[in-house]
């Protein structure tokens, strides 16, 4: 009775007619061709299966995941760094799948990790946000090497992940550092060392792109916006259900409505909140005389939290709300001609290894053992994952597909304080 008609269900097969961008008679596709195309869904991906990234997934593990994602219409992956084996192995896994099946398609937005000097305070030395890490050049060069080795797969290089936002106190850098490396990569394109149609961006919080506080409106950010090929913007309404709950909560007019209506209404407001952050970035960009594409580099909604967003907090996290948010983001961005690198494909428990109930461990659309969460139940019913496995497990539904059992764990947010 609470079933969701996911927009994704109409995107699970690729149009083979002569007008489709997916037609194999087309020349080698580039970022401009695939970003914002509804037949090329994007997703953020990490294939880690344990509580430590010391346990790197094998190429066979990664191929298993690529087939699952491809079955649901995903054609573009986003990775986060290149200093661990997973990044190179993802590219090799995709190449092997392409060799095995000429019709297999998957492209990659390769993330370059950037941080400041003394980042993460490993040696009890305070991070220096005005200088960059000595390792950044190595990370950049590794990404260049991979982009040259796999030009048919790597279509985007992203310099930094939330590397400029000031709440990332353990590692953030000034915009000038990101600008330096973006300019370096653009120069390699001009010289012919990198493909000329490879797109360069930085993937960061909406505030870092000028859509928030004016403290971010600095000259180097203006130059960066001119330098990138497009803006990769992050938006996370879920986090603001606790930190800035201006949109969160049930209104007085909704107090006598059903549980479903209450939750549907509050999740619609979450969508509008995300859209407002996009509009703020777009407004700032255009105030600089720039008109470039903006794509959602990251957004998501956790299905569980034992902390700030759970039943003892903002009551934001469960599979039903996650599914609504996923549906809203796909519908909005597909209609607007934007890509949305939804965070994320699979749960990753290394993200908060000391706290199994932490929300960071539960952003996946699939559990670690391959169960499809409610957002994807519709695709399981359609048989899209038939014959596919993760860790040897067939793809089945969470809660054994029982919506009534799922809804028992869905909490209604508190009454929203009324403005005076």
C-alpha positions as CSV (number, residue, x, y, z in Angstrom):
1,X,0.0,0.0,0.0
2,X,3.0,2.2,0.4
3,X,4.6,1.2,-2.9
4,X,6.6,3.8,-4.8
5,X,6.5,4.1,-8.5
6,X,10.2,4.8,-9.0
7,X,11.1,6.7,-12.1
8,X,14.1,4.4,-12.4
9,X,11.9,1.6,-13.6
10,X,11.6,3.2,-17.0
11,X,15.3,3.6,-17.3
12,X,16.5,0.0,-17.0
13,X,17.1,-0.7,-20.7
14,X,19.1,1.3,-23.2
15,X,17.3,2.6,-26.3
16,X,19.0,1.1,-29.4
17,X,17.5,3.2,-32.0
18,X,19.6,5.5,-34.2
19,X,18.9,8.6,-32.2
20,X,20.1,7.1,-28.9
21,X,23.4,8.3,-27.5
22,X,24.0,4.7,-26.5
23,X,24.0,3.5,-30.2
24,X,27.3,1.7,-30.8
25,X,27.7,3.4,-34.1
26,X,28.4,6.7,-32.2
27,X,32.0,7.8,-31.8
28,X,33.7,7.5,-28.4
29,X,31.5,9.3,-25.9
30,X,32.7,12.0,-23.7
31,X,31.5,13.8,-20.5
32,X,29.4,16.3,-22.5
33,X,27.5,13.4,-24.1
34,X,26.7,11.4,-21.0
35,X,26.4,14.0,-18.2
36,X,22.7,14.9,-17.8
37,X,21.5,12.1,-20.1
38,X,18.7,10.1,-18.5
39,X,19.9,6.9,-20.0
40,X,23.3,7.3,-18.2
41,X,22.4,7.3,-14.5
42,X,25.3,8.3,-12.2
43,X,26.1,7.0,-8.7
44,X,28.8,7.3,-6.1
45,X,30.6,4.0,-5.5
46,X,32.8,2.3,-3.0
47,X,33.1,-1.5,-3.1
48,X,34.5,-2.0,0.4
49,X,32.9,-5.0,2.1
50,X,34.5,-4.9,5.6
51,X,35.1,-2.4,8.4
52,X,38.6,-1.5,7.0
53,X,39.9,-0.2,3.7
54,X,42.9,-2.4,4.3
55,X,40.6,-5.1,2.8
56,X,40.6,-4.0,-0.8
57,X,37.9,-5.5,-2.9
58,X,39.1,-7.8,-5.7
59,X,38.6,-7.2,-9.3
60,X,36.0,-10.0,-9.3
61,X,34.2,-8.3,-6.4
62,X,34.2,-5.1,-8.4
63,X,33.0,-6.8,-11.6
64,X,30.1,-8.3,-9.5
65,X,29.1,-4.8,-8.4
66,X,29.5,-3.3,-11.9
67,X,27.0,-5.8,-13.3
68,X,24.5,-5.0,-10.5
69,X,24.7,-1.3,-11.1
70,X,24.6,-1.7,-14.9
71,X,21.4,-3.7,-14.5
72,X,19.7,-0.8,-12.8
73,X,20.7,1.7,-15.6
74,X,23.8,3.1,-14.0
75,X,26.5,4.0,-16.5
76,X,28.7,6.5,-14.7
77,X,30.5,5.9,-11.4
78,X,32.2,8.4,-9.1
79,X,35.2,7.3,-7.1
80,X,36.9,9.3,-4.4
81,X,40.7,8.8,-4.4
82,X,43.4,7.1,-6.4
83,X,45.9,6.2,-3.7
84,X,44.2,2.9,-2.9
85,X,44.0,-0.1,-5.2
86,X,40.3,0.2,-5.6
87,X,40.4,3.1,-8.1
88,X,42.7,1.4,-10.5
89,X,40.9,-2.0,-10.0
90,X,37.5,-0.4,-10.8
91,X,38.9,0.8,-14.1
92,X,40.4,-2.6,-14.9
93,X,37.2,-4.4,-13.9
94,X,35.2,-2.2,-16.3
95,X,37.7,-2.8,-19.1
96,X,37.5,-6.6,-18.6
97,X,33.7,-6.5,-18.7
98,X,33.9,-4.4,-21.9
99,X,36.2,-7.0,-23.4
100,X,33.8,-9.8,-22.4
101,X,30.7,-8.0,-23.7
102,X,31.0,-5.4,-26.4
103,X,27.7,-3.9,-25.3
104,X,28.8,-3.2,-21.7
105,X,29.0,0.5,-20.9
106,X,30.4,2.1,-17.8
107,X,32.3,5.4,-17.4
108,X,34.1,6.9,-14.4
109,X,34.4,10.3,-12.7
110,X,37.8,9.7,-11.0
111,X,38.3,11.5,-7.7
112,X,41.6,13.1,-6.7
113,X,41.9,13.4,-3.0
114,X,43.2,16.8,-1.9
115,X,44.0,18.0,1.6
116,X,46.0,20.5,3.6
117,X,49.4,20.2,5.3
118,X,49.2,18.1,8.5
119,X,45.7,16.9,7.6
120,X,43.8,14.7,10.1
121,X,46.3,15.6,12.8
122,X,48.0,12.2,12.5
123,X,51.1,13.4,14.4
124,X,49.2,15.7,16.8
125,X,50.2,18.7,14.7
126,X,47.5,21.2,13.9
127,X,46.3,21.2,10.3
128,X,47.6,24.2,8.3
129,X,44.7,25.2,6.0
130,X,46.9,27.7,4.1
131,X,49.3,25.1,2.8
132,X,48.6,21.9,0.9
133,X,49.7,18.4,1.7
134,X,53.0,17.2,0.3
135,X,51.2,14.2,-1.1
136,X,48.7,16.1,-3.3
137,X,51.1,16.1,-6.4
138,X,51.4,12.3,-6.2
139,X,47.6,11.9,-6.1
140,X,47.2,14.2,-9.1
141,X,49.9,12.4,-11.1
142,X,48.4,9.0,-10.3
143,X,45.0,10.2,-11.6
144,X,46.7,11.5,-14.8
145,X,48.3,8.2,-15.3
146,X,45.0,6.3,-14.9
147,X,43.2,8.7,-17.2
148,X,45.8,8.1,-19.9
149,X,45.7,4.3,-19.4
150,X,41.9,4.1,-19.5
151,X,40.8,7.0,-21.8
152,X,37.7,5.1,-23.0
153,X,36.5,4.9,-19.3
154,X,37.7,7.9,-17.4
155,X,35.7,10.9,-18.6
156,X,35.9,13.3,-15.7
157,X,38.6,14.2,-13.2
158,X,37.4,15.8,-9.9
159,X,40.0,17.7,-7.9
160,X,39.1,17.2,-4.3
161,X,36.1,15.9,-2.4
162,X,34.6,18.5,-0.1
163,X,38.1,19.9,0.1
164,X,37.1,23.6,0.4
165,X,34.2,23.5,2.8
166,X,35.3,24.9,6.2
167,X,33.5,22.4,8.3
168,X,35.9,19.8,7.1
169,X,38.3,21.1,9.8
170,X,40.6,18.0,9.6
171,X,41.7,18.7,6.0
172,X,40.2,21.6,4.1
173,X,42.3,23.7,1.8
174,X,41.8,27.2,0.4
175,X,40.3,27.5,-3.1
176,X,43.6,28.5,-4.5
177,X,44.9,25.0,-4.0
178,X,42.0,23.5,-6.0
179,X,42.5,26.2,-8.7
180,X,46.2,25.4,-9.0
181,X,45.5,21.7,-9.8
182,X,42.5,22.4,-12.0
183,X,44.7,24.8,-14.1
184,X,47.4,22.1,-14.2
185,X,45.0,19.5,-15.6
186,X,43.5,22.0,-18.1
187,X,47.1,22.7,-19.3
188,X,47.7,19.0,-19.8
189,X,44.6,18.9,-22.0
190,X,45.8,21.8,-24.0
191,X,49.2,20.2,-24.5
192,X,47.7,16.9,-25.7
193,X,48.9,14.9,-22.7
194,X,45.3,14.4,-21.6
195,X,42.3,14.0,-23.9
196,X,40.9,17.4,-24.9
197,X,37.3,16.3,-24.1
198,X,38.2,15.1,-20.6
199,X,36.2,17.3,-18.2
200,X,37.8,18.8,-15.1
201,X,35.9,19.8,-12.0
202,X,36.0,19.9,-8.2
203,X,33.3,18.1,-6.2
204,X,32.3,20.2,-3.2
205,X,29.5,21.4,-0.9
206,X,27.1,23.9,-2.2
207,X,28.5,26.6,0.2
208,X,32.0,26.1,-1.2
209,X,30.6,26.9,-4.7
210,X,29.3,30.3,-3.5
211,X,25.8,29.2,-2.6
212,X,26.1,29.8,1.1
213,X,27.8,32.3,3.4
214,X,29.7,35.2,1.8
215,X,32.9,34.1,3.4
216,X,33.3,31.7,0.5
217,X,33.0,34.5,-2.1
218,X,36.7,35.0,-2.7
219,X,38.7,35.8,-5.8
220,X,40.2,32.3,-6.2
221,X,36.7,30.8,-6.1
222,X,35.7,33.1,-8.9
223,X,38.7,32.0,-10.9
224,X,38.0,28.4,-10.1
225,X,34.4,28.7,-11.4
226,X,35.9,30.1,-14.7
227,X,38.5,27.3,-14.8
228,X,36.3,24.1,-14.4
229,X,34.4,22.6,-17.2
230,X,31.3,22.3,-14.9
231,X,30.4,22.6,-11.3
232,X,30.0,19.4,-9.2
233,X,27.8,20.4,-6.3
234,X,26.9,18.5,-3.1
235,X,23.7,18.9,-1.2
236,X,22.6,17.0,1.9
237,X,19.2,17.9,3.4
238,X,19.4,14.9,5.7
239,X,22.3,16.4,7.6
240,X,20.3,19.6,8.1
241,X,17.4,17.8,9.7
242,X,19.7,18.1,12.8
243,X,22.1,21.0,12.1
244,X,19.8,23.4,10.4
245,X,16.2,22.1,10.5
246,X,14.5,25.0,8.8
247,X,12.5,22.6,6.5
248,X,12.2,19.6,8.8
249,X,9.2,18.7,10.9
250,X,5.5,18.3,10.6
251,X,3.4,21.4,10.2
252,X,0.3,22.1,12.3
253,X,-1.9,21.6,9.2
254,X,-0.6,18.1,8.8
255,X,-1.1,16.9,12.4
256,X,-4.4,15.1,11.6
257,X,-3.2,13.5,8.4
258,X,-2.0,9.9,8.0
259,X,1.5,8.7,8.7
260,X,2.2,8.4,5.0
261,X,1.0,11.9,4.2
262,X,3.1,13.4,7.0
263,X,6.2,11.7,5.7
264,X,5.6,12.3,2.1
265,X,5.1,16.0,2.8
266,X,8.3,16.4,4.8
267,X,10.3,14.6,2.2
268,X,8.9,16.8,-0.5
269,X,10.2,19.7,1.5
270,X,13.6,18.0,1.6
271,X,13.6,17.9,-2.1
272,X,12.7,21.6,-2.3
273,X,15.5,22.4,0.1
274,X,18.1,20.6,-2.1
275,X,16.8,22.5,-5.1
276,X,17.1,25.8,-3.3
277,X,20.8,25.1,-2.7
278,X,21.3,24.3,-6.3
279,X,19.6,27.6,-7.2
280,X,21.8,29.5,-4.8
281,X,24.9,28.1,-6.5
282,X,23.5,28.9,-10.0
283,X,22.7,32.4,-8.9
284,X,26.2,33.0,-7.6
285,X,27.8,31.5,-10.7
286,X,25.7,33.7,-13.0
287,X,26.5,36.8,-10.9
288,X,30.1,36.2,-12.1
289,X,29.1,36.3,-15.7
290,X,29.5,32.5,-16.0
291,X,27.0,30.0,-17.5
292,X,28.3,26.4,-17.1
293,X,26.5,23.1,-16.4
294,X,25.9,22.3,-12.7
295,X,25.6,18.6,-11.8
296,X,24.9,17.0,-8.5
297,X,28.2,15.5,-7.5
298,X,26.8,14.0,-4.3
299,X,23.5,13.7,-2.4
300,X,22.0,11.0,-0.4
301,X,19.9,9.9,2.5
302,X,20.8,7.2,5.1
303,X,18.5,4.4,5.9
304,X,19.5,4.1,9.5
305,X,21.1,6.1,12.3
306,X,21.6,5.4,16.0
307,X,22.5,9.0,16.6
308,X,21.6,12.5,15.5
309,X,19.3,11.5,12.6
310,X,17.6,8.4,14.2
311,X,14.7,7.8,16.5
312,X,16.4,9.7,19.4
313,X,17.3,12.6,17.1
314,X,15.6,14.1,14.1
315,X,13.8,10.9,13.1
316,X,15.0,11.3,9.5
317,X,16.5,7.9,8.7
318,X,14.7,4.8,7.5
319,X,14.3,3.0,4.2
320,X,11.0,4.6,3.4
321,X,12.4,8.1,3.6
322,X,15.5,7.1,1.8
323,X,13.4,5.7,-1.1
324,X,11.3,8.9,-1.3
325,X,14.5,11.1,-1.4
326,X,16.1,8.9,-4.1
327,X,12.9,9.1,-6.2
328,X,12.8,12.9,-5.8
329,X,16.4,13.4,-6.7
330,X,16.2,11.2,-9.8
331,X,13.0,12.8,-11.0
332,X,14.3,16.4,-10.4
333,X,17.7,15.9,-12.0
334,X,16.5,13.8,-15.0
335,X,13.9,16.4,-15.8
336,X,16.4,19.2,-15.4
337,X,19.0,17.5,-17.6
338,X,21.5,17.1,-14.8
339,X,23.4,14.1,-13.6
340,X,23.1,13.1,-10.0
341,X,25.9,11.0,-8.5
342,X,23.7,9.6,-5.8
343,X,25.4,8.6,-2.6
344,X,25.7,5.7,-2.6
345,X,25.5,2.4,-4.3
346,X,26.3,0.0,-1.4
347,X,26.6,0.4,2.3
348,X,30.2,0.8,3.4
349,X,30.9,0.0,7.1
350,X,34.5,1.3,7.2
351,X,33.2,4.8,7.1
352,X,32.3,4.7,10.9
353,X,33.9,1.4,11.9
354,X,33.9,2.2,15.6
355,X,30.1,3.0,15.5
356,X,28.1,0.3,13.6
357,X,24.9,2.4,14.1
358,X,26.4,5.5,12.6
359,X,24.5,6.9,9.7
360,X,27.7,7.0,7.5
361,X,27.5,3.2,7.3
362,X,24.0,3.1,5.9
363,X,23.8,5.4,2.9
364,X,23.7,2.5,0.4
365,X,20.9,1.5,-1.9
366,X,22.1,-2.0,-1.2
367,X,23.3,-3.6,2.0
368,X,26.8,-5.0,2.1
369,X,25.4,-8.6,1.6
370,X,23.5,-7.5,-1.5
371,X,19.9,-6.9,-0.2
372,X,18.1,-4.2,-2.2
373,X,16.7,-1.5,0.1
374,X,13.1,-0.3,-0.4
375,X,14.2,2.3,-3.1
376,X,15.0,-0.6,-5.4
377,X,12.3,-3.2,-4.5
378,X,10.5,-2.3,-7.7
379,X,13.6,-3.3,-9.7
380,X,13.8,-6.6,-7.9
381,X,10.2,-7.3,-8.8
382,X,11.0,-6.6,-12.5
383,X,13.7,-9.3,-12.4
384,X,16.5,-6.9,-13.3
385,X,19.0,-8.6,-10.9
386,X,18.1,-12.2,-11.9
387,X,21.3,-14.3,-11.9
388,X,23.4,-11.5,-10.3
389,X,25.0,-11.9,-6.9
390,X,27.0,-10.0,-4.3
391,X,29.4,-11.9,-2.1
392,X,27.7,-15.0,-3.4
393,X,24.2,-13.8,-2.4
394,X,21.4,-13.3,-4.8
395,X,19.9,-9.9,-4.9
396,X,16.8,-10.0,-2.7
397,X,14.7,-7.4,-0.8
398,X,15.3,-6.1,2.7
399,X,12.5,-7.0,5.2
400,X,11.8,-10.0,3.0
401,X,9.8,-7.6,0.9
402,X,7.3,-7.0,3.7
403,X,6.3,-3.3,3.6
404,X,4.2,-3.5,6.8
405,X,7.3,-4.6,8.7
406,X,9.4,-1.9,7.2
407,X,6.8,0.8,8.1
408,X,6.9,-0.2,11.7
409,X,10.4,1.3,11.9
410,X,9.5,4.5,10.2
411,X,9.2,7.4,12.6
412,X,7.3,10.6,12.2
413,X,9.3,13.8,12.7
414,X,8.3,16.1,15.5
415,X,6.0,19.1,15.1
416,X,7.8,21.9,13.3
417,X,8.1,25.0,15.5
418,X,5.9,27.8,14.1
419,X,7.6,31.1,13.1
420,X,6.3,34.1,14.9
